[in-house]
Amino acid sequence: MKGFVIRALLVASAMVALPAQAQLSVDVTGDIDSNLTIAVPALPAQQDVATPAGTASELGRKIAEVIASDLKGSGLFDPSGPGGLPAVALPEVTFPQFEKWASFQALVHGFVRTTGGEADITVGCYLYDVALKQEMTRQGYVVAPRDWRRAAHKCADAIYARLSGESPFFDSRIAYIAESGPKGNRVKRLAIMDSDGANHRFITNGQSIALTPRFSPDYKSIVYVSYLNNRVRIFVYDIGTGTQRLVTESNNPTFAPRWSPDGRYVLFSMAVAGNTDIYRVSSQGGAPQRLTNSPAIDVGGSYSPDGTQIVFESDRSGGQQIYVMNADGSNQRRISHGGGRYATPEWSPRGDLIAFTKIAGEFKIAVMTPGGENERILTNGWQDEQPSWSPNGRVLQFFRTTPGRQGNSQVWQVDLTGVNERRIPTPLSGSDPAWGPLLP
């Protein structure tokens, strides 16, 4: 994003090494008895001048609100603030009055500095261990005023990474399908938003049906399926220019395009003469290559992070199950063996898990290892489907549909504990969420 720069403040990397037994930390995959308490007071302004996004003081409060919301939404922390917390004077940012925060385990301080107008703002972000009265990390972000939310997400990412030891994920975006109209005749538009639902915008106008979007590995474009006048097209939409190019089109049902990790290919499924197989095509277009050749229905497909394997679903054994094959289509083998049916598999960006939709009466989100072991159900909704991984491979987004004629779909999120669920706000009903990589 233009105008976005990340730099360290005052020192190159002020991460203080604490004694191992005393470090504040959280476990992102284990059971959580109680969440770590964090105070997030408003960030003071060095000079309270006006910007197009509000005064510097207003930005300090809004940035603190986003930081607290991000941390709360992760399910790992119990943040308080900025409302109801004492104001912080600018000198306290680097010399906290720890006695004021004795009821918390961690403390977030920061500041906003700008000369006003269209000039960039500098956001400082500090994390302190209250009990040890020590700084844990500090970061600085220089952004255009319109990008203040990215600075807030980056600060939350730094806190999450320091306390969890995991890669961050807040400063990322979601592509999804915005739905409106009656249940049997929905208008489906491609839309994108921040990972918390902010900065929402529609990409397509609804004249054609848009389905199953996915961000490219470099974040510059989105691949999706478009249905219009009995023609099915796979487009790549360029986010920066607002233009799109045709990758492939057909009269045959075509669905579920997925990028290869290097961005060279698009994987998709197509039904020809009643037989559905998996194909791949150059992301620049050209003749598709057929990868499966079975009388069964072979659907979906998601590359492993190293690009050497593909996970997909097939009913060749009599019901929907999950299979893995080499990237060229060879060595196809079944990995799921539990009860019920398995659909929409997606490989984790860490490579350690495969997420999928488990169908056993109801639809639930579940995970298992690439070898098919340690299957775990994470959600308990009526119809939860289409999981998509966060950039760090520790959280999943999916869509949940409510029952009945008036039922609609909404985007939801769950972490690997299966305990921490939350709905992501969207202006319309939402389906097919696709989590992009961490923003550059």
C-alpha positions as a Markdown table, in Angstrom:
| # | Residue | x | y | z |
|---|---|---|---|---|
| 1 | Met | 0.0 | 0.0 | 0.0 |
| 2 | Lys | 1.4 | 3.4 | -1.0 |
| 3 | Gly | 2.8 | 5.4 | 1.8 |
| 4 | Phe | 3.2 | 2.5 | 4.2 |
| 5 | Val | 6.6 | 2.1 | 5.9 |
| 6 | Ile | 7.6 | 0.0 | 8.9 |
| 7 | Arg | 10.6 | 1.0 | 11.0 |
| 8 | Ala | 12.0 | 0.5 | 14.5 |
| 9 | Leu | 11.8 | 3.3 | 17.0 |
| 10 | Leu | 14.8 | 4.6 | 18.9 |
| 11 | Val | 16.6 | 1.3 | 18.8 |
| 12 | Ala | 16.9 | -1.4 | 16.1 |
| 13 | Ser | 14.9 | -4.0 | 18.0 |
| 14 | Ala | 14.2 | -3.4 | 21.7 |
| 15 | Met | 13.2 | -6.9 | 22.7 |
| 16 | Val | 14.4 | -7.5 | 26.2 |
| 17 | Ala | 15.4 | -11.0 | 27.1 |
| 18 | Leu | 13.6 | -12.0 | 30.3 |
| 19 | Pro | 14.2 | -15.1 | 32.4 |
| 20 | Ala | 12.5 | -18.1 | 30.7 |
| 21 | Gln | 10.4 | -18.9 | 33.7 |
| 22 | Ala | 9.2 | -15.3 | 34.0 |
| 23 | Gln | 8.2 | -14.5 | 30.4 |
| 24 | Leu | 4.6 | -13.7 | 29.7 |
| 25 | Ser | 3.3 | -16.1 | 27.0 |
| 26 | Val | 0.2 | -17.8 | 25.7 |
| 27 | Asp | -0.4 | -21.1 | 24.0 |
| 28 | Val | -2.4 | -20.8 | 20.8 |
| 29 | Thr | -3.3 | -24.5 | 20.5 |
| 30 | Gly | -3.7 | -25.6 | 24.2 |
| 31 | Asp | -6.7 | -25.3 | 26.5 |
| 32 | Ile | -6.8 | -21.8 | 28.0 |
| 33 | Asp | -7.8 | -21.6 | 31.7 |
| 34 | Ser | -7.8 | -17.7 | 31.7 |
| 35 | Asn | -6.7 | -15.2 | 29.2 |
| 36 | Leu | -3.8 | -12.9 | 29.7 |
| 37 | Thr | -5.0 | -9.5 | 30.8 |
| 38 | Ile | -3.7 | -6.4 | 28.9 |
| 39 | Ala | -4.3 | -2.7 | 29.4 |
| 40 | Val | -4.5 | -0.7 | 26.2 |
| 41 | Pro | -5.0 | 3.0 | 27.0 |
| 42 | Ala | -5.4 | 5.6 | 24.3 |
| 43 | Leu | -2.1 | 6.6 | 22.6 |
| 44 | Pro | -1.2 | 10.2 | 23.5 |
| 45 | Ala | -0.4 | 12.6 | 20.7 |
| 46 | Gln | 2.8 | 14.6 | 20.6 |
| 47 | Gln | 0.8 | 17.5 | 19.1 |
| 48 | Asp | -2.9 | 17.4 | 18.7 |
| 49 | Val | -3.2 | 18.6 | 15.1 |
| 50 | Ala | -5.8 | 17.7 | 12.5 |
| 51 | Thr | -5.4 | 15.0 | 9.7 |
| 52 | Pro | -7.9 | 13.8 | 7.1 |
| 53 | Ala | -8.6 | 10.8 | 9.4 |
| 54 | Gly | -9.2 | 12.9 | 12.5 |
| 55 | Thr | -7.0 | 14.7 | 15.1 |
| 56 | Ala | -3.9 | 13.1 | 16.4 |
| 57 | Ser | -5.6 | 12.5 | 19.7 |
| 58 | Glu | -8.6 | 10.9 | 18.0 |
| 59 | Leu | -6.3 | 8.6 | 16.1 |
| 60 | Gly | -4.6 | 7.6 | 19.3 |
| 61 | Arg | -7.9 | 6.5 | 20.7 |
| 62 | Lys | -9.1 | 4.7 | 17.6 |
| 63 | Ile | -5.7 | 2.9 | 17.2 |
| 64 | Ala | -6.0 | 1.7 | 20.8 |
| 65 | Glu | -9.5 | 0.5 | 20.1 |
| 66 | Val | -8.4 | -1.6 | 17.1 |
| 67 | Ile | -5.5 | -3.0 | 19.0 |
| 68 | Ala | -7.7 | -4.1 | 21.8 |
| 69 | Ser | -10.3 | -5.5 | 19.4 |
| 70 | Asp | -7.7 | -7.5 | 17.5 |
| 71 | Leu | -6.3 | -9.0 | 20.7 |
| 72 | Lys | -9.7 | -9.8 | 22.0 |
| 73 | Gly | -10.7 | -11.4 | 18.7 |
| 74 | Ser | -7.8 | -13.8 | 18.9 |
| 75 | Gly | -9.4 | -15.5 | 21.9 |
| 76 | Leu | -6.0 | -15.5 | 23.7 |
| 77 | Phe | -6.1 | -12.2 | 25.6 |
| 78 | Asp | -8.4 | -10.2 | 27.8 |
| 79 | Pro | -7.7 | -6.6 | 26.8 |
| 80 | Ser | -9.2 | -3.5 | 28.5 |
| 81 | Gly | -9.4 | -0.1 | 27.0 |
| 82 | Pro | -9.1 | 2.5 | 25.9 |
| 83 | Gly | -12.4 | 3.5 | 27.4 |
| 84 | Gly | -12.4 | 3.5 | 31.2 |
| 85 | Leu | -8.6 | 3.5 | 31.6 |
| 86 | Pro | -6.5 | 6.4 | 32.9 |
| 87 | Ala | -5.0 | 8.8 | 30.3 |
| 88 | Val | -1.3 | 8.5 | 29.6 |
| 89 | Ala | 1.0 | 11.4 | 29.3 |
| 90 | Leu | 3.6 | 11.4 | 26.6 |
| 91 | Pro | 6.6 | 10.9 | 29.0 |
| 92 | Glu | 4.9 | 7.8 | 30.4 |
| 93 | Val | 5.1 | 5.9 | 27.1 |
| 94 | Thr | 8.7 | 5.1 | 27.6 |
| 95 | Phe | 8.7 | 5.3 | 31.4 |
| 96 | Pro | 5.4 | 3.7 | 32.5 |
| 97 | Gln | 3.9 | 4.2 | 35.9 |
| 98 | Phe | 3.5 | 0.5 | 36.5 |
| 99 | Glu | 1.7 | 1.0 | 39.8 |
| 100 | Lys | -1.2 | 2.4 | 37.8 |
| 101 | Trp | -1.5 | -0.9 | 36.0 |
| 102 | Ala | -0.9 | -3.4 | 38.8 |
| 103 | Ser | -4.2 | -5.2 | 38.1 |
| 104 | Phe | -3.0 | -6.2 | 34.6 |
| 105 | Gln | -0.3 | -8.6 | 33.4 |
| 106 | Ala | 0.7 | -6.7 | 30.3 |
| 107 | Leu | 0.6 | -3.0 | 29.3 |
| 108 | Val | 0.5 | -1.5 | 25.8 |
| 109 | His | 1.7 | 2.1 | 25.4 |
| 110 | Gly | 2.3 | 4.1 | 22.3 |
| 111 | Phe | 2.1 | 7.6 | 20.7 |
| 112 | Val | 0.9 | 9.4 | 17.6 |
| 113 | Arg | 3.1 | 12.0 | 16.0 |
| 114 | Thr | 2.3 | 14.1 | 12.9 |
| 115 | Thr | 2.6 | 17.7 | 11.6 |
| 116 | Gly | -1.0 | 17.5 | 10.4 |
| 117 | Gly | -2.8 | 17.7 | 7.1 |
| 118 | Glu | -1.8 | 15.0 | 4.6 |
| 119 | Ala | 1.6 | 14.5 | 6.2 |
| 120 | Asp | 2.4 | 10.9 | 7.3 |
| 121 | Ile | 1.7 | 9.9 | 10.9 |
| 122 | Thr | 4.2 | 8.0 | 13.1 |
| 123 | Val | 2.7 | 5.5 | 15.5 |
| 124 | Gly | 4.8 | 4.1 | 18.3 |
| 125 | Cys | 3.9 | 0.8 | 19.9 |
| 126 | Tyr | 5.4 | -0.6 | 23.2 |
| 127 | Leu | 4.6 | -3.8 | 25.1 |
| 128 | Tyr | 5.5 | -4.1 | 28.8 |
| 129 | Asp | 5.5 | -6.9 | 31.4 |
| 130 | Val | 3.8 | -5.2 | 34.4 |
| 131 | Ala | 5.1 | -7.6 | 37.1 |
| 132 | Leu | 8.7 | -7.4 | 35.9 |
| 133 | Lys | 8.4 | -3.7 | 35.0 |
| 134 | Gln | 10.3 | -4.5 | 31.7 |
| 135 | Glu | 9.8 | -3.7 | 28.1 |
| 136 | Met | 9.1 | -6.7 | 25.9 |
| 137 | Thr | 9.0 | -5.2 | 22.5 |
| 138 | Arg | 8.7 | -1.9 | 20.6 |
| 139 | Gln | 7.9 | -1.1 | 17.0 |
| 140 | Gly | 7.3 | 2.0 | 14.9 |
| 141 | Tyr | 5.1 | 2.5 | 11.9 |
| 142 | Val | 5.0 | 5.4 | 9.5 |
| 143 | Val | 1.7 | 5.6 | 7.5 |
| 144 | Ala | -0.5 | 8.0 | 5.5 |
| 145 | Pro | -3.4 | 9.2 | 7.7 |
| 146 | Arg | -5.9 | 7.0 | 5.7 |
| 147 | Asp | -3.9 | 3.9 | 6.7 |
| 148 | Trp | -4.0 | 4.3 | 10.4 |
| 149 | Arg | -5.8 | 1.0 | 10.8 |
| 150 | Arg | -2.8 | -0.8 | 9.3 |
| 151 | Ala | -0.6 | 0.7 | 12.0 |
| 152 | Ala | -3.0 | -0.5 | 14.6 |
| 153 | His | -3.1 | -4.0 | 13.1 |
| 154 | Lys | 0.7 | -4.1 | 12.9 |
| 155 | Cys | 1.0 | -3.1 | 16.6 |
| 156 | Ala | -1.5 | -5.9 | 17.5 |
| 157 | Asp | 0.5 | -8.3 | 15.4 |
| 158 | Ala | 3.7 | -7.4 | 17.2 |
| 159 | Ile | 2.1 | -8.0 | 20.6 |
| 160 | Tyr | 0.5 | -11.3 | 19.4 |
| 161 | Ala | 3.8 | -12.5 | 18.0 |
| 162 | Arg | 5.8 | -11.6 | 21.1 |
| 163 | Leu | 3.4 | -13.2 | 23.5 |
| 164 | Ser | 2.5 | -16.3 | 21.5 |
| 165 | Gly | 5.7 | -17.0 | 19.7 |
| 166 | Glu | 3.6 | -17.4 | 16.5 |
| 167 | Ser | 3.6 | -15.5 | 13.2 |
| 168 | Pro | 1.0 | -12.7 | 13.1 |
| 169 | Phe | -2.2 | -12.4 | 11.1 |
| 170 | Phe | -4.1 | -9.3 | 11.9 |
| 171 | Asp | -2.7 | -7.1 | 9.1 |
| 172 | Ser | -4.3 | -9.1 | 6.3 |
| 173 | Arg | -7.4 | -9.1 | 4.1 |
| 174 | Ile | -10.4 | -11.3 | 3.3 |
| 175 | Ala | -12.0 | -11.8 | 0.0 |
| 176 | Tyr | -15.5 | -13.2 | 0.1 |
| 177 | Ile | -18.9 | -13.4 | -1.7 |
| 178 | Ala | -21.4 | -10.8 | -0.6 |
| 179 | Glu | -25.0 | -12.1 | -1.0 |
| 180 | Ser | -28.3 | -10.3 | -1.2 |
| 181 | Gly | -31.8 | -11.0 | -2.4 |
| 182 | Pro | -34.1 | -14.0 | -1.8 |
| 183 | Lys | -32.5 | -17.3 | -0.9 |
| 184 | Gly | -33.4 | -19.0 | -4.2 |
| 185 | Asn | -32.2 | -16.1 | -6.4 |
| 186 | Arg | -29.2 | -14.5 | -4.7 |
| 187 | Val | -27.1 | -11.7 | -6.1 |
| 188 | Lys | -23.5 | -12.7 | -5.4 |
| 189 | Arg | -20.8 | -10.0 | -5.6 |
| 190 | Leu | -17.0 | -10.3 | -5.0 |
| 191 | Ala | -15.9 | -8.1 | -2.1 |
| 192 | Ile | -12.8 | -7.6 | 0.0 |
| 193 | Met | -12.2 | -6.3 | 3.6 |
| 194 | Asp | -9.7 | -6.2 | 6.4 |
| 195 | Ser | -9.4 | -9.3 | 8.5 |
| 196 | Asp | -11.7 | -7.7 | 11.1 |
| 197 | Gly | -14.4 | -6.6 | 8.6 |
| 198 | Ala | -13.3 | -2.9 | 8.2 |
| 199 | Asn | -12.5 | -1.1 | 5.0 |
| 200 | His | -15.1 | -3.1 | 3.1 |
| 201 | Arg | -15.5 | -2.6 | -0.6 |
| 202 | Phe | -17.3 | -4.4 | -3.5 |
| 203 | Ile | -15.3 | -5.5 | -6.5 |
| 204 | Thr | -18.1 | -6.7 | -8.9 |
| 205 | Asn | -21.5 | -5.2 | -9.5 |
| 206 | Gly | -23.7 | -8.3 | -9.2 |
| 207 | Gln | -24.6 | -8.5 | -12.9 |
| 208 | Ser | -22.8 | -11.9 | -13.0 |
| 209 | Ile | -22.6 | -14.4 | -10.2 |
| 210 | Ala | -19.2 | -14.4 | -8.5 |
| 211 | Leu | -18.0 | -17.5 | -6.6 |
| 212 | Thr | -15.0 | -18.9 | -4.6 |
| 213 | Pro | -12.4 | -16.1 | -4.6 |
| 214 | Arg | -8.8 | -16.6 | -3.6 |
| 215 | Phe | -5.9 | -14.1 | -3.2 |
| 216 | Ser | -2.8 | -14.6 | -5.2 |
| 217 | Pro | 0.4 | -15.4 | -3.2 |
| 218 | Asp | 1.8 | -11.9 | -3.9 |
| 219 | Tyr | -1.5 | -10.3 | -2.8 |
| 220 | Lys | -1.8 | -8.3 | -6.0 |
| 221 | Ser | -4.8 | -10.1 | -7.5 |
| 222 | Ile | -7.8 | -12.4 | -6.8 |
| 223 | Val | -8.9 | -15.4 | -8.8 |
| 224 | Tyr | -12.6 | -16.2 | -8.9 |
| 225 | Val | -15.4 | -17.8 | -11.0 |
| 226 | Ser | -18.0 | -15.8 | -12.9 |
| 227 | Tyr | -21.3 | -17.1 | -14.3 |
| 228 | Leu | -23.0 | -15.1 | -16.9 |
| 229 | Asn | -25.4 | -16.1 | -19.7 |
| 230 | Asn | -24.5 | -19.8 | -19.4 |
| 231 | Arg | -20.8 | -19.1 | -19.8 |
| 232 | Val | -18.4 | -19.9 | -16.9 |
| 233 | Arg | -15.3 | -17.9 | -16.7 |
| 234 | Ile | -12.3 | -17.8 | -14.4 |
| 235 | Phe | -11.0 | -14.3 | -14.0 |
| 236 | Val | -8.0 | -12.8 | -12.3 |
| 237 | Tyr | -8.8 | -9.4 | -10.8 |
| 238 | Asp | -5.9 | -7.0 | -10.4 |
| 239 | Ile | -6.4 | -5.2 | -7.1 |
| 240 | Gly | -4.1 | -2.2 | -7.9 |
| 241 | Thr | -5.5 | -1.4 | -11.3 |
| 242 | Gly | -9.1 | -2.6 | -11.0 |
| 243 | Thr | -8.8 | -4.5 | -14.2 |
| 244 | Gln | -9.2 | -8.2 | -14.8 |
| 245 | Arg | -8.1 | -10.8 | -17.3 |
| 246 | Leu | -9.7 | -14.0 | -18.5 |
| 247 | Val | -7.9 | -17.2 | -17.5 |
| 248 | Thr | -10.2 | -19.8 | -19.0 |
| 249 | Glu | -13.9 | -20.1 | -20.0 |
| 250 | Ser | -16.3 | -22.9 | -20.8 |
| 251 | Asn | -19.9 | -24.0 | -21.2 |
| 252 | Asn | -19.2 | -26.7 | -18.6 |
| 253 | Pro | -19.7 | -26.2 | -14.9 |
| 254 | Thr | -16.4 | -24.9 | -13.5 |
| 255 | Phe | -15.6 | -24.1 | -9.9 |
| 256 | Ala | -13.1 | -23.7 | -7.0 |
| 257 | Pro | -10.1 | -22.1 | -8.6 |
| 258 | Arg | -7.0 | -22.2 | -6.4 |
| 259 | Trp | -3.5 | -20.7 | -6.9 |
| 260 | Ser | -0.3 | -22.7 | -6.8 |
| 261 | Pro | 2.1 | -21.3 | -4.2 |
| 262 | Asp | 4.4 | -19.8 | -6.9 |
| 263 | Gly | 1.4 | -18.1 | -8.6 |
| 264 | Arg | 2.2 | -19.8 | -11.9 |
| 265 | Tyr | -0.9 | -22.0 | -12.1 |
| 266 | Val | -4.6 | -22.0 | -11.2 |
| 267 | Leu | -6.1 | -25.3 | -10.1 |
| 268 | Phe | -9.9 | -25.8 | -10.7 |
| 269 | Ser | -12.6 | -28.3 | -11.2 |
| 270 | Met | -14.7 | -28.8 | -14.3 |
| 271 | Ala | -17.6 | -31.2 | -15.2 |
| 272 | Val | -17.4 | -32.5 | -18.8 |
| 273 | Ala | -20.1 | -34.8 | -20.1 |
| 274 | Gly | -21.2 | -35.4 | -16.5 |
| 275 | Asn | -17.8 | -36.3 | -15.2 |
| 276 | Thr | -16.0 | -33.9 | -12.8 |
| 277 | Asp | -12.2 | -33.8 | -12.7 |
| 278 | Ile | -9.5 | -31.5 | -11.5 |
| 279 | Tyr | -7.5 | -29.4 | -14.0 |
| 280 | Arg | -4.7 | -26.8 | -13.9 |
| 281 | Val | -4.1 | -23.9 | -16.2 |
| 282 | Ser | -1.4 | -21.3 | -16.5 |
| 283 | Ser | -2.5 | -18.2 | -14.5 |
| 284 | Gln | -1.8 | -16.3 | -17.7 |
| 285 | Gly | -4.3 | -18.5 | -19.6 |
| 286 | Gly | -4.0 | -21.3 | -22.1 |
| 287 | Ala | -5.1 | -24.9 | -22.5 |
| 288 | Pro | -6.0 | -26.6 | -19.2 |
| 289 | Gln | -4.3 | -29.8 | -18.2 |
| 290 | Arg | -6.4 | -32.6 | -16.7 |
| 291 | Leu | -4.9 | -34.0 | -13.5 |
| 292 | Thr | -7.5 | -36.6 | -12.5 |
| 293 | Asn | -9.2 | -39.1 | -14.8 |
| 294 | Ser | -11.7 | -41.0 | -12.8 |
| 295 | Pro | -15.4 | -41.8 | -13.4 |
| 296 | Ala | -16.0 | -40.4 | -9.9 |
| 297 | Ile | -16.6 | -36.7 | -9.0 |
| 298 | Asp | -13.2 | -35.2 | -8.2 |
| 299 | Val | -13.6 | -31.7 | -6.7 |
| 300 | Gly | -11.7 | -28.9 | -5.2 |
| 301 | Gly | -8.0 | -29.0 | -4.7 |
| 302 | Ser | -5.5 | -27.1 | -2.6 |
| 303 | Tyr | -1.7 | -27.1 | -3.0 |
| 304 | Ser | 0.6 | -28.0 | -0.1 |
| 305 | Pro | 2.8 | -25.0 | 0.8 |
| 306 | Asp | 5.8 | -26.3 | -1.1 |
| 307 | Gly | 3.7 | -26.9 | -4.2 |
| 308 | Thr | 4.5 | -30.6 | -4.5 |
| 309 | Gln | 1.1 | -32.1 | -3.5 |
| 310 | Ile | -2.6 | -31.4 | -3.9 |
| 311 | Val | -5.4 | -32.3 | -1.6 |
| 312 | Phe | -8.8 | -32.8 | -3.0 |
| 313 | Glu | -12.2 | -34.5 | -2.5 |
| 314 | Ser | -13.6 | -37.5 | -4.4 |
| 315 | Asp | -16.5 | -39.9 | -4.2 |
| 316 | Arg | -14.7 | -42.7 | -5.9 |
| 317 | Ser | -15.0 | -44.8 | -2.8 |
| 318 | Gly | -18.8 | -44.4 | -2.7 |
| 319 | Gly | -18.9 | -41.2 | -0.6 |
| 320 | Gln | -17.1 | -37.9 | -0.4 |
| 321 | Gln | -13.6 | -38.5 | 1.1 |
| 322 | Ile | -10.3 | -36.6 | 1.0 |
| 323 | Tyr | -7.4 | -37.6 | -1.2 |
| 324 | Val | -3.9 | -36.4 | -1.8 |
| 325 | Met | -1.9 | -36.6 | -5.1 |
| 326 | Asn | 1.4 | -35.3 | -6.5 |
| 327 | Ala | 1.2 | -31.9 | -8.2 |
| 328 | Asp | 1.3 | -33.6 | -11.6 |
| 329 | Gly | -1.7 | -35.9 | -10.7 |
| 330 | Ser | 0.2 | -39.0 | -9.9 |
| 331 | Asn | 0.1 | -41.1 | -6.8 |
| 332 | Gln | -3.5 | -40.4 | -5.8 |
| 333 | Arg | -4.3 | -41.8 | -2.4 |
| 334 | Arg | -7.1 | -41.6 | 0.2 |
| 335 | Ile | -6.3 | -40.1 | 3.6 |
| 336 | Ser | -9.7 | -39.8 | 5.3 |
| 337 | His | -11.3 | -42.9 | 6.9 |
| 338 | Gly | -13.7 | -41.6 | 9.5 |
| 339 | Gly | -17.5 | -41.7 | 9.5 |
| 340 | Gly | -19.6 | -39.2 | 7.4 |
| 341 | Arg | -18.4 | -37.3 | 4.4 |
| 342 | Tyr | -15.5 | -34.9 | 3.8 |
| 343 | Ala | -15.5 | -31.8 | 1.6 |
| 344 | Thr | -13.6 | -28.6 | 0.7 |
| 345 | Pro | -10.1 | -29.5 | 2.0 |
| 346 | Glu | -7.5 | -26.7 | 2.3 |
| 347 | Trp | -3.9 | -27.2 | 3.2 |
| 348 | Ser | -2.5 | -25.1 | 6.1 |
| 349 | Pro | 0.2 | -22.5 | 5.1 |
| 350 | Arg | 2.3 | -24.2 | 7.8 |
| 351 | Gly | 1.9 | -27.6 | 6.1 |
| 352 | Asp | 1.0 | -29.3 | 9.3 |
| 353 | Leu | -2.8 | -29.6 | 8.9 |
| 354 | Ile | -5.6 | -29.9 | 6.4 |
| 355 | Ala | -8.9 | -28.2 | 7.2 |
| 356 | Phe | -12.1 | -29.4 | 5.7 |
| 357 | Thr | -15.9 | -29.5 | 6.0 |
| 358 | Lys | -17.1 | -32.6 | 7.9 |
| 359 | Ile | -20.6 | -33.7 | 6.9 |
| 360 | Ala | -22.4 | -36.0 | 9.3 |
| 361 | Gly | -26.0 | -34.7 | 9.4 |
| 362 | Glu | -24.7 | -31.2 | 10.1 |
| 363 | Phe | -21.8 | -29.4 | 8.5 |
| 364 | Lys | -18.8 | -28.7 | 10.7 |
| 365 | Ile | -15.3 | -27.3 | 10.4 |
| 366 | Ala | -12.6 | -29.8 | 11.2 |
| 367 | Val | -8.8 | -30.4 | 10.8 |
| 368 | Met | -6.5 | -33.4 | 10.5 |
| 369 | Thr | -2.9 | -34.1 | 9.6 |
| 370 | Pro | -1.8 | -34.6 | 6.0 |
| 371 | Gly | -1.6 | -38.3 | 6.7 |
| 372 | Gly | -5.2 | -38.4 | 7.9 |
| 373 | Glu | -4.5 | -38.7 | 11.6 |
| 374 | Asn | -5.8 | -36.8 | 14.6 |
| 375 | Glu | -9.1 | -35.6 | 13.2 |
| 376 | Arg | -10.6 | -32.8 | 15.3 |
| 377 | Ile | -14.0 | -31.1 | 14.9 |
| 378 | Leu | -13.7 | -27.3 | 15.7 |
| 379 | Thr | -17.2 | -25.9 | 15.3 |
| 380 | Asn | -20.7 | -27.0 | 16.2 |
| 381 | Gly | -23.0 | -24.9 | 13.9 |
| 382 | Trp | -25.9 | -26.1 | 11.8 |
| 383 | Gln | -24.1 | -25.6 | 8.5 |
| 384 | Asp | -20.4 | -24.5 | 8.7 |
| 385 | Glu | -18.4 | -24.9 | 5.6 |
| 386 | Gln | -15.5 | -23.8 | 3.3 |
| 387 | Pro | -12.6 | -23.2 | 5.8 |
| 388 | Ser | -9.9 | -20.8 | 4.8 |
| 389 | Trp | -6.6 | -20.5 | 6.8 |
| 390 | Ser | -5.1 | -17.4 | 8.4 |
| 391 | Pro | -1.6 | -16.5 | 7.2 |
| 392 | Asn | -0.1 | -18.0 | 10.3 |
| 393 | Gly | -2.0 | -21.3 | 10.0 |
| 394 | Arg | -3.6 | -20.9 | 13.5 |
| 395 | Val | -7.1 | -19.5 | 12.8 |
| 396 | Leu | -9.7 | -20.5 | 10.2 |
| 397 | Gln | -12.5 | -18.4 | 8.6 |
| 398 | Phe | -15.6 | -20.1 | 7.2 |
| 399 | Phe | -19.2 | -19.3 | 6.5 |
| 400 | Arg | -22.2 | -20.4 | 8.6 |
| 401 | Thr | -25.7 | -20.7 | 7.2 |
| 402 | Thr | -28.8 | -20.5 | 9.4 |
| 403 | Pro | -31.6 | -23.0 | 8.8 |
| 404 | Gly | -35.0 | -22.2 | 7.2 |
| 405 | Arg | -36.3 | -20.4 | 4.2 |
| 406 | Gln | -35.1 | -17.0 | 5.6 |
| 407 | Gly | -31.7 | -18.4 | 6.6 |
| 408 | Asn | -28.6 | -16.5 | 5.5 |
| 409 | Ser | -24.9 | -16.9 | 5.6 |
| 410 | Gln | -22.3 | -15.1 | 7.6 |
| 411 | Val | -18.5 | -15.1 | 7.8 |
| 412 | Trp | -17.2 | -16.6 | 11.1 |
| 413 | Gln | -13.8 | -17.4 | 12.6 |
| 414 | Val | -12.5 | -20.1 | 14.9 |
| 415 | Asp | -9.0 | -20.9 | 16.2 |
| 416 | Leu | -7.4 | -24.3 | 16.5 |
| 417 | Thr | -8.7 | -24.8 | 20.1 |
| 418 | Gly | -12.2 | -24.8 | 18.8 |
| 419 | Val | -13.2 | -22.6 | 21.7 |
| 420 | Asn | -12.7 | -19.1 | 20.3 |
| 421 | Glu | -15.4 | -18.3 | 17.7 |
| 422 | Arg | -16.5 | -14.9 | 16.5 |
| 423 | Arg | -18.5 | -13.5 | 13.6 |
| 424 | Ile | -16.8 | -11.1 | 11.2 |
| 425 | Pro | -19.2 | -8.2 | 10.4 |
| 426 | Thr | -20.2 | -7.7 | 6.8 |
| 427 | Pro | -22.8 | -5.3 | 5.4 |
| 428 | Leu | -24.6 | -8.2 | 3.6 |
| 429 | Ser | -24.8 | -11.9 | 4.0 |
| 430 | Gly | -21.4 | -13.5 | 3.2 |
| 431 | Ser | -20.0 | -16.8 | 2.0 |
| 432 | Asp | -16.8 | -18.3 | 0.5 |
| 433 | Pro | -14.3 | -16.4 | 2.7 |
| 434 | Ala | -10.7 | -16.5 | 1.5 |
| 435 | Trp | -8.0 | -15.3 | 3.8 |
| 436 | Gly | -5.1 | -13.7 | 2.1 |
| 437 | Pro | -1.4 | -13.7 | 3.2 |
| 438 | Leu | 0.0 | -11.1 | 5.5 |
| 439 | Leu | 0.1 | -7.7 | 3.8 |
| 440 | Pro | 3.5 | -6.6 | 2.5 |
